[in-house]
Amino acid sequence: MNKLQKIALVATATLASSAAFAEGEAAAAAESFQTFFSTGAAAIGAAMLTAAFVAVGWKWLKGMAFS
C-alpha cells in the first residue's frame, strides 16, 4: 500500500467517524427538541382547557344570576 492510499484510508475513516458522531448528535438534539416541544404543548393545552372551563362556568353563573 503506498502513501497516498494510506492517507486516503485515514481520511475516509476520519470522515466516517465524524459523520457517525454528527448523526448521533443530531438524533440527540431532535429528541431533546421533541421532549421540550411536547412539554410546552401539554402546558399550553392545559391552559386552554382551563380557560375554556372557566369561560363556560362564568357564562353559566351569569345565566343563573340574571335569568
Secondary structure, DSSP 8 states (H G I E B T S, - for coil): --HHHHHHHHHHHHHHHHHHHHHHHHHHHHHHHHHHHHHHHHHHHHHHHHHHHHHHHHHHHHHHHH-
